[in-house]
Amino acid sequence: MSALTPSTLRIGRRYRANRLEGPYDALVIGSGIGGLTTAALLADIGWKVAVLEQHYTAGGYTHSYARNGYEWDVGVHYIGDMGAATTARRLMDHLSQGQLQWAAMDAVYDRFFLGDQTFEAVAGKAEFRDNLVRHFPDEVAAIDRYLELLAEVSSGMRGFALSRLLSPGQLKLVQPVLRRLLPDSFHRTTRDVLEELTGNATLIAVLTGQWGDLGLPPARSSFIIHALIARHYLHGGFYPVGGSWRIAETIIPRIQASGGEVFTYARVQQILIENGKACGVLMADGERILAPCVISSAGVMNTFQRLLPPDAVTRSGYDRLLRQVTPSMAHVGLYIGLKETAEALGLPRSNFWIYPSADYEGDLQRFEQDPSAPLPVVYVSFPSAKDPDYANRHPGTATIEVVAPAPFAWFERWDGSTWGQRGEDYEAFKQALGERILEVMLEKLPQLRGRIDYWEISTPLSSQHFNAYARGELYGIDHTPERFAQHWLTPRTRIPGLWLTGQDIMSCGVVGAMMGGVLTAQAVGGLKVLRVLKRVMGGQ
Ligand SMILES: Cc1cc2nc3c(=O)[nH]c(=O)nc-3n(C[C@H](O)[C@H](O)[C@H](O)COP(=O)(O)OP(=O)(O)OC[C@H]3O[C@@H](n4cnc5c(N)ncnc54)[C@H](O)[C@@H]3O)c2cc1C
């Protein structure tokens, strides 16, 4: 076994009230990458921070789990921008104190199956372009303009992100200027922008073949999130050596260095409000932990619908604001184990996106209306092939992870049942769904027929149980153009002492949520955090 493996894959310290060593300068609710980033940067300026995580392990969607001799990641399949000294890589290196290593995927990092046709995303801007031009020789102008648009969004993001640090009053003042400065594509849907570039529906489908990475098909997603993700992976995909649990494991010591801790099994029941200010949290075991700063990384739906007293939400107007955003789509995950190595099985270091056709919106709509319609997208990822350390931890085996959309409504009748005891009908439903998804995968990987040793399937209720997303959300709130126009989605809330962090502040994705974490640390810690960040960006 590699030195990287903890015996149980449980990261963090199990919470007990008598293990608290307050007073804490800040409490962070949730140990996803957003919460950990904020906590670590505040620890850098000497703050003692307690991170409170309801799951049995830390990391949020970056956690991994082990069963039957295999190990799987839950919400990390590939991360971009890790191959050079980018802002994201520098931050990751800083947070993990250089302990986290990254393995590059194949040059083809994504492979798109559109019905009978196959296309690929190739690492490197020039390579990406040339490959597209090879498939679509008449579309050179559209492809080049597309790449320019990605760059425009990227530069516009700086102003957009900084605007998230302003007070509501300041934001109101700069808003008209910002709107003029930001490119027009910032306010439109992905499909709208792309249809202006080309009438070639297949090219649009290839360009948006990663729509599962953002949870909305192109006609509904904001071009901002499309561009951020497409550009994020433009120089290839990377995988954290040792598995995604290494992300939390390597960040936690930074939080502990200034006296803080990351507690697991630590469910926050309510955010305490006194005289209109957040002053601490009430834990599920009845313990009250007081601190002048409460930072929620649990997502805006959880924060405003479940964690705050309803009258505090109404008084601050968040009940009205919440109506402007919607939870993102629910999903199921298939976790597969094989008793041969990735190499022997011919598993690639690229992801598969399997679509019944290039009509993403139509396929999704048909599926939502009729569950027996073809699955609108099946995403397949090969973690053991991507991780150079996997063979050290689990010799002679391989793993596959598959994700597919599944409306929460399908599972609603089991909502409220206990994990592990949801009943035979639930198990039968899962089994049938899992077999259906497996079949889609096996069509593209026929060499695996008869060689699967073990599989299990998670449902939106699993995401609800382990990650506290009430409707099994993939990515927090939906990334529509309307979402990006919500000026209240900022670190600072209208309730003094309460801050938000994580993916709902900026965008989904490990790096998106990490950037949300950086913004919040900056908003909370001010100039001192800014100095830390300057040092990090200067590479010192
Ligand atoms: C299936 C799937 C695949 C993905 N693949 C990728 C990928 O390949 N690459 C990529 O970059 N991104 C991917 N993502 C997205 C990425 O994982 C997330 O956007 C990101 O990790 C979110 O981080 P976060 O800190 O905002 O939230 P989370 O990681 O969700 O953390 C929130 C935490 O808050 C905790 N919490 C909630 N309520 C409470 C409470 N009351 N008390 C205590 N704790 C609480 C939850 O348990 C959770 O741990 C994927 C996501 C999913 C679901």
The ligand as a MOL file (V3000), in Angstrom:
LIG
                    3D

  0  0  0     0  0            999 V3000
M  V30 BEGIN CTAB
M  V30 COUNTS 53 58 0 0 0
M  V30 BEGIN ATOM
M  V30 1 C -20.7300 14.0890 -9.7620 0
M  V30 2 C -19.8990 15.3300 -9.7630 0
M  V30 3 C -18.7920 15.4060 -10.5830 0
M  V30 4 C -17.9940 16.5470 -10.5860 0
M  V30 5 N -16.8570 16.5680 -11.3580 0
M  V30 6 C -16.0290 17.6340 -11.2870 0
M  V30 7 C -14.7980 17.6210 -11.9910 0
M  V30 8 O -14.4470 16.6530 -12.6560 0
M  V30 9 N -13.9960 18.7220 -11.8960 0
M  V30 10 C -14.3530 19.8170 -11.1620 0
M  V30 11 O -13.5850 20.7790 -11.1080 0
M  V30 12 N -15.5250 19.8430 -10.4830 0
M  V30 13 C -16.3620 18.7850 -10.5240 0
M  V30 14 N -17.5280 18.7860 -9.8070 0
M  V30 15 C -17.9270 20.0170 -9.0880 0
M  V30 16 C -17.1440 20.2530 -7.8310 0
M  V30 17 O -16.9340 19.0470 -7.1490 0
M  V30 18 C -17.9180 21.2270 -6.9380 0
M  V30 19 O -18.3260 22.3420 -7.7090 0
M  V30 20 C -17.1060 21.7330 -5.7550 0
M  V30 21 O -16.3930 20.6920 -5.1490 0
M  V30 22 C -18.0390 22.4100 -4.7450 0
M  V30 23 O -17.3030 22.8570 -3.6350 0
M  V30 24 P -17.9950 23.6540 -2.4600 0
M  V30 25 O -16.9750 23.8460 -1.4280 0
M  V30 26 O -18.6810 24.8560 -2.9700 0
M  V30 27 O -19.1950 22.7170 -1.9500 0
M  V30 28 P -19.2280 21.2220 -1.4170 0
M  V30 29 O -18.0480 20.4680 -1.8530 0
M  V30 30 O -20.5570 20.6880 -1.7820 0
M  V30 31 O -19.1520 21.3870 0.1770 0
M  V30 32 C -20.2330 21.8040 0.9590 0
M  V30 33 C -20.1210 21.0440 2.2720 0
M  V30 34 O -21.0310 21.5950 3.2150 0
M  V30 35 C -21.4320 20.5460 4.0660 0
M  V30 36 N -22.6440 20.9590 4.7760 0
M  V30 37 C -23.8260 21.3270 4.2430 0
M  V30 38 N -24.6990 21.6180 5.2140 0
M  V30 39 C -24.0420 21.4460 6.3870 0
M  V30 40 C -24.4270 21.5840 7.7540 0
M  V30 41 N -25.6590 21.9630 8.1040 0
M  V30 42 N -23.5020 21.3290 8.7180 0
M  V30 43 C -22.2310 20.9530 8.3810 0
M  V30 44 N -21.8470 20.7780 7.1110 0
M  V30 45 C -22.7300 21.0320 6.1150 0
M  V30 46 C -21.6750 19.3950 3.0990 0
M  V30 47 O -21.6820 18.1490 3.7550 0
M  V30 48 C -20.4840 19.5620 2.1470 0
M  V30 49 O -19.3980 18.7850 2.5790 0
M  V30 50 C -18.3310 17.6540 -9.7710 0
M  V30 51 C -19.4410 17.5760 -8.9120 0
M  V30 52 C -20.2160 16.4240 -8.9000 0
M  V30 53 C -21.3790 16.3450 -7.9650 0
M  V30 END ATOM
M  V30 BEGIN BOND
M  V30 1 1 1 2
M  V30 2 1 2 3
M  V30 3 2 2 52
M  V30 4 2 3 4
M  V30 5 1 4 5
M  V30 6 1 4 50
M  V30 7 2 5 6
M  V30 8 1 6 7
M  V30 9 1 6 13
M  V30 10 2 7 8
M  V30 11 1 7 9
M  V30 12 1 9 10
M  V30 13 2 10 11
M  V30 14 1 10 12
M  V30 15 2 12 13
M  V30 16 1 13 14
M  V30 17 1 14 15
M  V30 18 1 14 50
M  V30 19 1 15 16
M  V30 20 1 16 17
M  V30 21 1 16 18
M  V30 22 1 18 19
M  V30 23 1 18 20
M  V30 24 1 20 21
M  V30 25 1 20 22
M  V30 26 1 22 23
M  V30 27 1 23 24
M  V30 28 2 24 25
M  V30 29 1 24 26
M  V30 30 1 24 27
M  V30 31 1 27 28
M  V30 32 2 28 29
M  V30 33 1 28 30
M  V30 34 1 28 31
M  V30 35 1 31 32
M  V30 36 1 32 33
M  V30 37 1 33 34
M  V30 38 1 33 48
M  V30 39 1 34 35
M  V30 40 1 35 36
M  V30 41 1 35 46
M  V30 42 1 36 37
M  V30 43 1 36 45
M  V30 44 2 37 38
M  V30 45 1 38 39
M  V30 46 1 39 40
M  V30 47 2 39 45
M  V30 48 1 40 41
M  V30 49 2 40 42
M  V30 50 1 42 43
M  V30 51 2 43 44
M  V30 52 1 44 45
M  V30 53 1 46 47
M  V30 54 1 46 48
M  V30 55 1 48 49
M  V30 56 2 50 51
M  V30 57 1 51 52
M  V30 58 1 52 53
M  V30 END BOND
M  V30 END CTAB
M  END
